[in-house]
């Protein structure tokens, strides 16, 4: 199937835009490539230190030069349900490695914080920055240069993007991503959302809220709604960094363990010591990035990936921006309805046909590049139209369903739920932002209302409790960008704004901060660039200014005469008191040099020789 014309054009301009940075990246990676075990370039003392604690058999193989050594980078902790299953993975991996003629060692651990725990709390200020910390932590583990391949154990919001950024910076080391899978379905997400709104309105108490939350998040595995964590899993699979069909198998099941063992075997096969050397620098190219963006649109993926995929691409020397995402969104229809875009969760999606059906449907319509490298070997992304099953004790592949088993969850490209991907670039006299409308009903996608301006989400919550929000308004929440306070998610506001919308008010949100990957029915313009702290016009908006947000047209306008608006002084940034108490001051250096949201909100960009925050952020990055 010929690739869609828009995807072809976007790919071509990304390749052109990235010519110099991609070439420099590949040259740096290729300078590190060499045949044979990496450890053989170490001194005897280096190798003795690296193998001192190994079992005798593994130590013997490490001293030899025949078996590859696989490094494990793990995000395990037992507070996070998504990462708790990783506790037993190292032993599974070590045994599987020996069966495949390899040694495996835990190279290092990375932090893994949960936005569900920190949502609305001071710790959320560290959330986005944790991604770059994860990348650097993984780099520490890989820096020992002992490993011929690496396995990355991670699932959730910032963890997977941070891990892949590290994998790309060590782009000569073959990388296989090993997920843990979603928890079994619990309380339906729509019911959870209803009870949250009723609590915000004072209709139910804390006991009812806690009961609903506990029934929703109830066992090991990732949350079952289609937020950032599960968008990550889709992304790793559609970009060819996970084995086919591995994203949404529940934890602690025989098939999940078999998939983990298969990932280990594959890692051993794709080292430079064999005939299928497949480093991530060659897997993640411009076409793979476009495939990832197309997958996000077809599934209604998290708005957080509008930041993360830019940072991921830059780690591979590839420059993308929101124009690329917006144009791909116009070409790729939404064919999945998973909460918050629908009532189903990812377990229902998986049962209805899952990733195998999705990729086959997109391929047949020219919405994916097939001529890409993947860790699965020859055959391009078409290999991912298969799904794993158990045949006795062995895992085998079969063709995924050719028809959706539930058209209300998975549809066809010629009969989509939306004719676009539901993510748009928003432009106007405040700058550039993004809006996800795949879960916003048509009658709410255009909002004209006066502004209510706040410097943090708690101020809006206080106004709501005081009865000041019972009217049409557009909430403008500023000083929430990466340089101001780490760009926290503002998902705490979703029940409040949703309840006001349900009362018939025209409601929208405009912010230089983020919303959750689970954000749903309230229209918004988020990730506003430039942010208020860097002189963004959002800092000139005043209470009562008439604002017009049109998510379909991609416009946001403040109805103030240009000369008057330009003459207004910028609002003064608030003073944050929480940082000293919770260690926020340790991240001050990151806030000072972090790039804009449209540049990935990262300190690990491709242009490290210049302060990222000194650029003109009113224009699309080039």
N, C-alpha and C positions, 0 to 999 in steps of 0.2 A: 504494500500500500504506500502511495506517495505521501510524504509528510505534508501536513496542513500548511498552506501558504504563509499564514501568519507566524506559525512556529518556525518555519524555515527562515523567514525574514528576521525574526527576533534572534534566532541562533546566529545568523550571519552578522548582525550588528554587534552582538556580544563578542564574537570571535574577533571582529575588527577592533572594537573598543579595547579588547584585552590583549592585543598582539604583543605589546612589549612586556606587560606584567606576567603573562602566561609563559612567554619564552624565558624570561628571567627565572621564574619559578621552576620550570622543567630543567633548565640548565643547572640550577642549584641542587635539585633532587638527583639528577643523573650523575652529578659529580660524586655522589655518595654511594652509588650502586657498585656492587662488586659480587663476584661469584663466590660460592663456598660459605661456610658458617661465619657469621659476623664475629663471633668470639675469637676466631683464630688470629685476629689482628691485635688482640689484647696481650699483655705480658702474662707470664706465668703467675705472677703475684696477683694481677687483676682477676684472672680466671679462678685462682684458688679462693679469693674472697667471694666471688659470685657463686661458687658451688659448694662452699663449706658446709652448709646445712642440708644439702641434698641427700636423698637416699643413695646408697652405694651404686645401684644400677644406673640412676640418672647421672650421678657424678662421673661414672665411667664413660657414659655417652657424651657428656659435656667435654671431657678431656679428649675424646676422640674427635673425628672430623666428619662423621657420616650422618649423624642425626641432626635435624634442625631443632632449634630451641624456640619455643613459642612463649611469648610474654603475655601475661594476663593483666589488663588494666581494669580494675573493678570499682564500681560505684556502690558496693555493698554497704548497707547499714540495716539494722533491723527495726528502725523506726518507720522507714518508708515501706509501705506495702509493696510498691512496685519493685523495690530492690532487695527486700528480705529474701526472696528465693535464691539470690546469688550466693547466699552463705555456703551452700553445698556445691556450687559450681566448680571451684578449683579442684576438688577431689575427682569429680566427674571428668573434668578436662584432663587432669594428669593421667588417669587411667586410659582415656580415649587416645591421648597422645602416644602413650607407649604402644597401643595397638597399631598405631599408624607409623611407628618408627620415628617418634619424636619425643622430645622432653618439653615439659611445660612448667613455668615458674610464674608466680604472682610478681609482676614487675613493680606494681604500686597500686595504691588506692587513691581515689579522687573524692572530694566532698560531693554530697548529693543532698541538697536541701529541697524541701517540699513547699511549693507555693500554696498548697491547701492548708498547711500548718501556719504559714506566715501571712496568709491573705488578710489584709487590713491591719497588720501588725508592723512594728518598726523594722523587724527583720526582713520584710519584703524589699527594703532599700538595698539589700545585698543580692537579691535574687538574680538580676540580670548580670551583674558583675561576676557572680559565681561561675557563669559559663566560661569566661576567660581564665578564671582561677583553675577551673577543671582542666582546661587545655594546657595550662602551664604545669599543673600537677601531673598530668599524664606525661608531659615532656620530661619531667624529672625521672619518672620510672623508665622511660625509653632511653634516656641519656646514657645508660650504662653500656649501650651498644652490644648487648648480649643476644639480641633476638633476631631471628630470621623471619618471623611473622608475629602479629599481635592480635589478640582477641580482646574486644572491647565490650565490657558488660555494663550496660546502662539502658535506661528506658526514658526517663521523664524529661521535664521541660527544658532545662538548661544543660542537662547532663549529656544527652546525645549530641547536640550541637558542639559542646565543648570537646567531647571525645573525637568527633570527626575533624574538628579544627586541628587537634593534635595529630591525628592520623595523617592528615594532609601535610603538616609541617615535617613529619617523618615519612614523607611520601614514598620513600624507597622500601619501607617495611610493609609487606602485604598485610592487609587489615580485613578482619572478619568481625562483623558486629553480631553479638549474641544477645537476643532479648530474653525477657522472662515471661512475657505474656500478660493478658488482662485477667483480673479476678473474675470469677463467675458472676453472672448478673444478679443484682440485688433489687432494692427498691427502684421502680422505674424513675428515670431522670425527670420526667415531667411532674411526677408526684413530689419529688424532692424540691423542684423549683417552686411548686405551688406552696408547699409548707414554708419555704424560705420567705416568700412574699407575704404570707399570712403572719409570720413572725415579725417582719419589718413593719406591718400595719398594726401590730399588737393584738391580732386575733387569736394567736396561740402562744403558749409559753415556751420556756426553754426546754422543758422536759419533752414536749412534742418535737421541737426542733432537733434535739440531740438524738431522739429515737430515729427520726428520719435520716439524719446524717450517718448514724451508725449502721442503719440498714442499707445505706448506699455504699459505704466504704467499710467492708465487713471481713475481708480475708486477704491473704497474700495475692499480689498482682497489681497491675496498674488500674487506675480508675477506668470505668467502662465507657464513659462518654467520649466523644471525639474531640478532645481538646489537644493541647500541645503535645502531651506524651504520646498519644496514639497517632497524631499527625507525624511525629518523629519516626515511628515505626513504619508507617506507610512510606515515608520519604527514603529511609534506608533501604527498603526493599525495592522501590521503583527506580532507585539510583544504582542498584546492583551491589550493595555493600552487605546485605544479608542474604541468606539462602532463600530460594523461592518458598513462599508459603509459611515463613517462620514468624511473622509478626504477631498473629493473634491466636496462638495456641495457649490454652490456660496453663498456669504454673503447676508443677508437681504432678504431672501426668506422664505416662510412658512415652507419648509422642513428643512432648516437650523435651524430655531427657534424650530421646533419640535424635531430635533436631540439634541439641547441644553437641552431642557426640559427632554428628555429621559436620557441624561447623568446625570442630577441631580437626577432623580428617581433611576437610577442604583447606584449612589453613596450612597444614603440613604439605599439601600437594602444590600450593601456589608460591612456595618460597623460591628463591633464586637457585636453590640446590636441586630443583627438579626441572621439568620441561614446560611448566605452565606458569612461569613467573608473572604475577599479576599485582603490581604495586598500586596503591590507591591513587597515586598521581596520574595514572593512566585510566583508572576507572572513573574518577570525577573530572570529566572534561566539560566543555561548554554544552555538549548535547545532553550529558547526564544532568546538568543543572537545569536545562530547559525541561527535561523529563520530570524532574522533581517539582518544578513550578506547575507544570501541567497536571501532575497528580494532586497537588494541593487544590487546584481549581475544580477538578472533577469530583473531589470528595468533600469540598467545603472545609478545607483545613484551617488550622489555627492562624489567627492574625499574627501571633508571635513569630511564625515562620517567615513573615514579611521582613523581619529583622534578621532572624537566624540564617536564612538561606543566603542572604547577602554576605554575612560574615563567613559562612562556610565557603562560598565561592571565592571570596578574597583570599582565604587561606590557600587556595589552589591557583592564585594569580588570575582569577576571572572576575571581571567587573560587571555587576548587574545593578539595576536600580528599579524603582517602583514603576517606571514607564514599561519596563519589560514585563513585570508581573501584571500590570493592568492590561496590556495588550494581549497577553496570553489568556487572561481571564475572559476577554471578549471573544476569544476563539474556542475556548474549551467549555462545554456545557457541564452543569452540575448533574451528575447521574447517581449520586449517593444521598440518602437521607438518613443521617445518623445524628443523634442528639449532640448539639443543640439545633441542628438543621431539621431534625425529625424526631420521632419518638423512639426509634431503635437505638441500641447500643452497639459497641464493636463486636460483641459476641453474636448478635443477630446478623450484623454485616458479614462476619466470617461464615456463618451458617448459610447465608443466602447466596454465597458464591465467592465472597472475599476478594483477596488481592488477585488471585488467578483469573477470575472472571473480569474484574476491573481492568487489568492490564490487557487481556485479550480484546475487550471491547474498545479500549483506547487505541490499541495497535491497529485493529481492523478499520478504524476511522482516520488513521493518519495523525493521531494526536500524541504519538510517542516516537522518538527516534529509536529504531531497532538496531542500528549499526553502532552499538556501544559495547565497551568491555564491561563484564561483570565478574564477580568472584565465582559465579557458577560455571564459567568456562565458555566454550564456543556456543554460538547460537544467539548472542545478543540478549535483549530483554525478552524475546520470545520464550526463552527458557522459563520465564516467570509466569507463564500461563499454565503451569503445572502446579499441583498441590501435593504435599506429602501425606502418606498414610502408613499405617503399620501393617506389615505382612508377617504375621507371627511376631518374632522379636526384631525383625529387620524393618527399616524405614525404606519405602519405595515411593516413586512419584507416579502420579496418574494425571491425565488431563483434568483441569478444573471444569466445573459446569459450563456448558456453552450457552445456557439460558439461566437467567436469574431465577432463583428459587423463591424470591419474594420481590415482585416488581415495585412494592411500596418502599423498599429499602435500596435496592439496586435496580436501576433502569437501563435503558439503551441510549446511545448517543442520539439516535433519531427520535427518541421520545423522552427527553430529559425533564428533570424537575425545574430547571432553569436553563435558558439558552446561553447563559454565560456562567462563569465560575463564581460570581457573587462577590468578587473583591475588586475594588476600584481605587484608582488614584484620585484624591480630592485636591483641587487647586483653587486658589482664590487670593484675596488680599491678606490672608494670614500665613500663607506659605503652602507647603505640600504636606499631605497626610494620607492615610489609607482608611478605607471603610469596608467592612464586611457586611453584606446585606443578604447573604444566603438564608439567614434565619429571620430576616425582617420582612414583615408583610408589606405588600405594595403600598397600602394607604399610609404607611409610616415612613416611607423613604424620602419624602419631601417635608421639611419642617421649617416654618418661619415663625420665629418667636423672639422675645427679648432675652438678652443674656442675663444669667445670674453667675457672677464671677466668684470663684473660690481659689484659695492657694493650696488647699489640700482636701482630701475626700472627707475627713472628719468634720470639716466646716459645713459641707453639704449635708452630712448626716444630722448635724445639730439643727440646721435650718429646717430640715424635714420634720424632725421631732417637735420643733416649735411651731409647726403648721404654716411655714412660710413658702412651701413649695406646691401648694394646692392651686396651680395655675399653669398655663403654657409657659415654657421657658427652655432655653438651651443652656445647659450647665457647662461653663467654661472653667476647667480645672487646670491651672498653669503651675509652672515650677515643678513639674513631674518628669522632666526629661532626664536623660542619662547623666548630664553634667550637673544637674541640680541636686538630685537625690537618688540616682541609680535607676530611674525609670520604673517605679513599682507598678504592678498591676492594680487596677482600680475596680476589680471584680466585686468588691464589697458593696459597691453602689448598685449592682445589677438588680437585686430584689426591690430596692427603693424606687429606682427609675422605672422598673417594670410595673410596679404597683400603680404609680402615677399615670403611666401610659394606659393601663387597664381602666382607669377612671375616666378616660376620654380626653386627657390633656395631651397637647402636642409637646413631646419631650425628645431631647437629643443631648448628646454629650460631645464636647469638643475638648481635646486635651493634648498636651505634649507628652503624656504618659502612655501606658499600655492598658489594655483590657485583657481579661483571661481568654485562653483558647476556647473556653466554654461560653463566651459572650454570645448573646442570642438576639432577642427581639427588639431591643432599643437601638435606634440608628445612632451612629457615632462617626466622628472624624478623629482618629487617634494617631499617635506617633508624630504629631505636628512638628515640622521642621521649617525654620529654625526654632529651637526651643526658647522659652521665655528667658532663661538665664543667659543665652547668647544673643539677646536683643531681638528675639522673634516678635513679630507684630501681635502675637497672642497676649503679650504683656501690655498692650495698649487698649485692650477691650475693657469696657466699663459696664457696670450694672445698667440694664435698661437699653443698651445698644441693640437695635434690631438686627437679627442674624437670619441668614437663609442658607440652609443645608439641603442640597439635592444630591442624594447618594447615586441615583441613576445617571444623572448628567455629570457627576464628579465635580461639583462646584460647592464652594463655601464662601459666603460674602458677608462682611459686616457693613451694614448700611450707614456709613459715616462718610462725609465728604473727604476725599483723599488728603487735601491740605490740612484739614482739621485733625484727621487721624494721624498723619505723619508728625504733626506738631505736639501731639500728646506725649508727655514723659512716660517712659517705661516704668512699669510697676517695680517696686523694690523687692528683691528676693527675700523671703522670710528666713528667719534664723531657726535652724533645726537644733533642738536640745537633746534628741534621742541618741545622737551618734556617740557621744562619750560614754553613755551608759551601756550601749550594746556593741561597742567596738566599731561603730560606723566611721570613726576618725581614721581607722587604719586604711580605709578605701579612698581617702582624700586624693591621693596621687592619681587614682584611676578616674575620678570625677574631673580632674583637671585636664586630662589628655584624651578622654574618650571621644570617639567620633560620633557623628549624628546618627539618628535612628536609620536614616536611609543609607548610611554607610556601614550599617551593621552594629552600631553602638558598641564598638570594640576598641580595645587598645592594641589589638594584634592585626592591624590592617596591612595592606600591601605597600603602603607608603610611609614606612616607619621613620624615614629621615626628616619628616616635617611634622610639627604639631598638628594633629588632626583638627583641633577645634579652631584653628586660625583660618580655615577655608571659608569661601562664600557658600553658606548653607542655604541660600534662598533659591539656588538653582539645582537642577538634577546633577548628581555626581557624574563625572566623565572619567 
